[in-house]
Amino acid sequence: MKETIIKSLKELVANRYLLALVCLMVLLSIISAINIGFSINFSERQLISHYSGFGEAHFYSSQWYYLFVFVFFVIGTAVLHAIIAVKLLVQKGRTLAIMFIWSGIGVILLGWVMASRILGLQALLNL
C-alpha cells in the first residue's frame, strides 16, 4: 500500500501540468472556504440556508452553523478530486486525469458562486 502511494505521488510530480492543476484546485478551494467562512453571519435567528424551486416556501431557513456545510463541501471536493485524479493518472492516463481536475475546478467554482448567492440573500432580505 505504501509503495503504491509513493509511486502515485512520483507520477504526479513527474507530470507538472497536472501537479499545477491540483495545486490550483486546492488553492482555489482554500480561498473559497475562507471567503465563505468569513461571510457567515452568526445569529440566534434562523438564516436562509438554501433555495428550491419546488415547494411552497422556496427559501428554507436553518441555524447559522448549517452554512458551514458549504465550507466543508469545497474542501472535500478538492481533496476527493485530487485523490481520484491521481488514481486516474496511474490507471487510465494523463488526459482523463486532467479532464477530471478541470471538472473539479468547475464544481468548486459553482459551489462558491452558489454559496455566495445564498449568503448574499441574508443582506438582501435584511435577516
Rosetta silent file (secondary structure, phi, psi, omega in degrees, C-alpha in Angstrom):
SEQUENCE: MKETIIKSLKELVANRYLLALVCLMVLLSIISAINIGFSINFSERQLISHYSGFGEAHFYSSQWYYLFVFVFFVIGTAVLHAIIAVKLLVQKGRTLAIMFIWSGIGVILLGWVMASRILGLQALLNL
SCORE:     score description
SCORE:     0.000 S_00000001
   1 L     0.000  -44.982 -179.324    0.000    0.000    0.000 S_00000001
   2 H   -64.019  -38.784  179.376    2.788    2.405    0.943 S_00000001
   3 H   -66.588  -36.213  178.954    4.657    1.661   -2.294 S_00000001
   4 H   -65.010  -42.680  179.462    1.525    2.336   -4.338 S_00000001
   5 H   -65.531  -43.022  179.775    1.046    5.744   -2.735 S_00000001
   6 H   -64.843  -41.110  178.318    4.697    6.672   -3.250 S_00000001
   7 H   -63.761  -41.196  179.366    4.554    5.545   -6.899 S_00000001
   8 H   -64.686  -42.836  179.276    1.385    7.567   -7.471 S_00000001
   9 H   -67.561  -34.400  176.148    2.889   10.704   -5.954 S_00000001
  10 H   -65.034  -39.918  177.576    6.046   10.288   -8.046 S_00000001
  11 H   -67.068  -35.999  177.650    3.935   10.107  -11.202 S_00000001
  12 H   -65.790  -43.342  179.405    2.045   13.218  -10.110 S_00000001
  13 H   -67.178  -33.802  178.488    5.279   15.149   -9.527 S_00000001
  14 H   -68.015  -29.404  179.435    6.614   13.960  -12.892 S_00000001
  15 L   -96.108   92.697 -171.892    3.527   15.376  -14.608 S_00000001
  16 H   -65.890  -37.532 -179.490    3.998   19.106  -13.959 S_00000001
  17 H   -64.010  -44.921  178.736    0.801   20.300  -15.680 S_00000001
  18 H   -66.613  -38.334  177.070   -1.375   18.002  -13.598 S_00000001
  19 H   -62.981  -40.733  177.866    0.530   18.960  -10.445 S_00000001
  20 H   -65.121  -39.394  178.162   -0.069   22.645  -11.203 S_00000001
  21 H   -66.349  -39.837  178.145   -3.785   21.967  -11.738 S_00000001
  22 H   -64.446  -43.559  177.961   -4.029   20.064   -8.455 S_00000001
  23 H   -63.898  -39.965  177.236   -2.279   22.923   -6.625 S_00000001
  24 H   -62.605  -42.593 -179.308   -4.588   25.443   -8.314 S_00000001
  25 H   -65.845  -42.846  179.478   -7.651   23.458   -7.303 S_00000001
  26 H   -66.589  -42.228  177.837   -6.517   23.129   -3.688 S_00000001
  27 H   -63.509  -42.672  178.063   -5.605   26.833   -3.509 S_00000001
  28 H   -62.371  -39.861  179.811   -8.965   27.787   -5.038 S_00000001
  29 H   -69.436  -36.807  177.756  -10.814   25.635   -2.519 S_00000001
  30 H   -66.427  -44.132  178.954   -8.902   27.156    0.413 S_00000001
  31 H   -62.567  -44.284 -179.428   -9.600   30.700   -0.805 S_00000001
  32 H   -68.061  -36.122  178.098  -13.288   29.951   -1.353 S_00000001
  33 H   -65.586  -40.390  177.717  -13.592   28.236    2.042 S_00000001
  34 H   -65.746  -44.070  179.280  -12.058   31.249    3.782 S_00000001
  35 H   -61.670  -46.659  179.913  -14.302   33.631    1.849 S_00000001
  36 H   -65.791  -42.499 -178.708  -17.443   31.632    2.611 S_00000001
  37 H   -61.180  -40.271  179.184  -16.436   31.141    6.247 S_00000001
  38 H   -78.764  -13.599  178.955  -15.971   34.855    6.852 S_00000001
  39 H   -85.908  -10.890 -177.852  -19.249   35.669    5.058 S_00000001
  40 L   -77.208  127.828  177.621  -21.341   33.668    7.517 S_00000001
  41 L   -95.097  126.968  178.840  -23.227   35.867    9.984 S_00000001
  42 L   -82.125  127.490 -176.598  -23.662   34.415   13.453 S_00000001
  43 L  -153.323  152.762  175.272  -27.205   34.945   14.654 S_00000001
  44 L   -77.408  -24.244  179.096  -29.754   33.481   17.015 S_00000001
  45 L   -77.285  160.922  174.791  -32.348   33.744   14.277 S_00000001
  46 L   -78.811  139.806 -178.013  -32.642   31.200   11.545 S_00000001
  47 E  -110.182  158.465  176.863  -30.943   32.218    8.321 S_00000001
  48 E   -66.845  125.306 -177.369  -31.709   31.314    4.730 S_00000001
  49 E  -112.840  -26.532  176.020  -29.708   28.206    4.024 S_00000001
  50 E  -160.287  164.951 -178.009  -30.964   27.039    0.638 S_00000001
  51 E  -124.083  142.975  176.215  -33.382   27.741   -2.164 S_00000001
  52 L  -142.015  136.896  176.713  -35.627   25.337   -4.017 S_00000001
  53 L   -76.644  -12.230  179.678  -37.992   25.925   -6.897 S_00000001
  54 L   -98.488  144.088  178.522  -40.116   23.090   -5.582 S_00000001
  55 L   100.841  176.805 -174.680  -42.419   23.528   -2.630 S_00000001
  56 L   -86.740  -34.164 -170.760  -44.359   26.413   -1.219 S_00000001
  57 L   -85.498  -32.675 -175.319  -41.704   28.413    0.610 S_00000001
  58 L    67.194  -46.457  176.609  -38.835   28.479   -1.967 S_00000001
  59 E  -103.122  126.937 -179.036  -36.469   29.856    0.721 S_00000001
  60 E  -115.060  138.607 -175.523  -35.663   27.457    3.547 S_00000001
  61 E  -111.926  153.241  171.909  -34.092   28.511    6.810 S_00000001
  62 E  -156.247 -176.806 -177.370  -31.939   26.797    9.388 S_00000001
  63 L   -67.910  161.575 -175.367  -29.401   27.701   12.048 S_00000001
  64 H   -63.111  -31.672 -176.834  -26.269   29.663   11.124 S_00000001
  65 H   -72.765  -13.647  174.069  -23.916   26.705   11.588 S_00000001
  66 H   -62.862  -30.622 -176.815  -25.652   24.848    8.740 S_00000001
  67 H   -68.314  -14.909  175.088  -23.917   27.267    6.364 S_00000001
  68 H   -70.329  -10.335  175.099  -20.545   25.715    7.247 S_00000001
  69 H   -60.850  -34.206  178.536  -21.613   22.812    5.035 S_00000001
  70 H   -64.559  -38.351  178.318  -20.528   24.985    2.086 S_00000001
  71 H   -64.413  -47.816  179.791  -17.030   25.292    3.561 S_00000001
  72 H   -65.449  -31.653  179.666  -16.756   21.535    4.064 S_00000001
  73 H   -64.497  -48.514 -176.858  -18.135   20.930    0.569 S_00000001
  74 H   -68.945  -36.083  178.098  -15.444   22.896   -1.280 S_00000001
  75 H   -69.814  -44.771  178.414  -12.619   21.427    0.804 S_00000001
  76 H   -63.120  -38.898  178.081  -13.973   17.887    0.483 S_00000001
  77 H   -62.592  -43.675 -179.801  -14.480   18.302   -3.251 S_00000001
  78 H   -64.510  -44.767 -178.667  -10.883   19.420   -3.734 S_00000001
  79 H   -64.828  -47.884 -178.297   -9.430   16.585   -1.679 S_00000001
  80 H   -67.289  -38.990  177.475  -11.526   13.874   -3.303 S_00000001
  81 H   -65.661  -36.855  178.248  -10.978   15.185   -6.835 S_00000001
  82 H   -65.689  -43.581  179.857   -7.214   15.317   -6.237 S_00000001
  83 H   -64.528  -44.923 -179.266   -7.133   11.733   -4.940 S_00000001
  84 H   -68.090  -35.953  178.537   -9.267   10.406   -7.778 S_00000001
  85 H   -64.755  -39.459  176.993   -7.236   12.334  -10.378 S_00000001
  86 H   -65.092  -40.624  177.467   -4.000   10.757   -9.127 S_00000001
  87 H   -63.002  -41.667  177.503   -5.664    7.337   -9.283 S_00000001
  88 H   -65.809  -36.457  177.879   -6.836    8.072  -12.836 S_00000001
  89 H   -60.601  -43.187 -178.364   -3.329    9.197  -13.792 S_00000001
  90 H   -70.025  -42.853 -171.705   -1.880    5.899  -12.667 S_00000001
  91 H   -93.693  -38.711 -172.429   -4.545    3.650  -14.181 S_00000001
  92 L  -111.045  -21.065  178.493   -6.069    5.445  -17.176 S_00000001
  93 L   119.319  174.314 -171.793   -3.593    8.090  -18.243 S_00000001
  94 H   -69.510  -42.006 -173.317   -2.910   11.782  -18.233 S_00000001
  95 H   -61.991  -46.339 -179.467   -5.804   13.043  -20.370 S_00000001
  96 H   -66.938  -36.785  178.184   -8.589   11.656  -18.225 S_00000001
  97 H   -65.894  -40.840  178.511   -6.922   12.877  -15.036 S_00000001
  98 H   -65.759  -41.602  177.527   -6.604   16.411  -16.434 S_00000001
  99 H   -61.365  -39.900 -179.440  -10.247   16.390  -17.510 S_00000001
 100 H   -67.838  -38.524  177.464  -11.270   15.266  -14.030 S_00000001
 101 H   -65.555  -42.426  178.009   -9.250   18.021  -12.347 S_00000001
 102 H   -63.045  -37.043  176.658  -10.845   20.655  -14.603 S_00000001
 103 H   -66.938  -34.836  176.012  -14.285   19.320  -13.700 S_00000001
 104 H   -64.952  -40.503  176.458  -13.308   19.587  -10.018 S_00000001
 105 H   -62.926  -40.357  177.434  -12.277   23.205  -10.508 S_00000001
 106 H   -63.719  -40.844  178.878  -15.651   23.827  -12.157 S_00000001
 107 H   -65.778  -40.360  178.761  -17.541   22.211   -9.277 S_00000001
 108 H   -65.055  -44.128  178.065  -15.623   24.290   -6.732 S_00000001
 109 H   -63.062  -41.480  178.133  -16.317   27.499   -8.643 S_00000001
 110 H   -63.923  -42.061  177.444  -20.002   26.591   -8.961 S_00000001
 111 H   -64.014  -38.646  178.683  -20.203   25.825   -5.243 S_00000001
 112 H   -65.027  -43.227  178.842  -18.505   29.114   -4.417 S_00000001
 113 H   -64.668  -45.164 -179.801  -20.942   31.079   -6.580 S_00000001
 114 H   -63.139  -43.645  179.067  -23.962   29.288   -5.123 S_00000001
 115 H   -64.532  -39.985  178.642  -22.771   29.803   -1.545 S_00000001
 116 H   -64.941  -37.976  179.079  -22.061   33.476   -2.222 S_00000001
 117 H   -68.946  -41.232  179.478  -25.535   33.963   -3.692 S_00000001
 118 H   -67.350  -41.548  177.727  -27.233   32.235   -0.769 S_00000001
 119 H   -69.591  -27.519  176.280  -25.181   34.229    1.739 S_00000001
 120 H   -70.406  -22.967  177.485  -25.958   37.384   -0.234 S_00000001
 121 H   -66.204  -29.038  178.463  -29.673   36.776    0.349 S_00000001
 122 H   -59.753  -46.695 -178.710  -29.142   37.468    4.064 S_00000001
 123 H   -70.900  -36.473 -178.374  -28.103   41.039    3.333 S_00000001
 124 H   -66.177  -40.049 -177.748  -30.732   41.495    0.645 S_00000001
 125 L   -94.480    5.279  178.682  -33.583   40.383    2.897 S_00000001
 126 L    53.085   49.591  178.540  -32.121   42.110    5.998 S_00000001
 127 L   -95.379    0.000    0.000  -32.133   38.978    8.103 S_00000001
